[in-house]
Amino acid sequence: METRKKLLIVEDDQETIKFYNLFFRKYFEVDVCPNGTNFFEHLNSKDYDCIIIDIALTEEITGLDITAKVKSNPKYSHIPIICVTAHIKQIDRQNAFNAGVDLFVAKPVPPHELLAKINLLIEEKKG
């Protein structure tokens, strides 16, 4: 039997966290990191197959700061990162890609569409 893929969600909005947890736990082993402070503890705890991250976290560190650190570390740079955010200006998109996100998705996004994007990214990174 194949082991479940591991998904790390970095999100500080409680309603979004509840929704993601309910939806994605059917398909993945899901962990939630509600802030950037404990992010690297989470990242070091498992071999994640994908990370969903929000740009705006309620702290000094942003999702883009975290993304840049992950992508600059050879140990983690292979993990696909999907930025799911309400910050949808062109400059937000450009800053996200400059930080290293693999995919930029504007909120709200239908959950099955996001699931398809996650699975596609995981398969692309494997091959």
Secondary structure, 3 states (H helix, E strand, C coil): CCCCCEEEEECCCHHHHHHHHHHHCCCCEEEEECCCCCHHHHHHHCCCCEEEECCCCCCCCCHHHHHHHHHCCCCCCCCCEEEEECCCCHHHHHHHHHHCCCEEEECCCCHHHHHHHHHHHHHHHHC
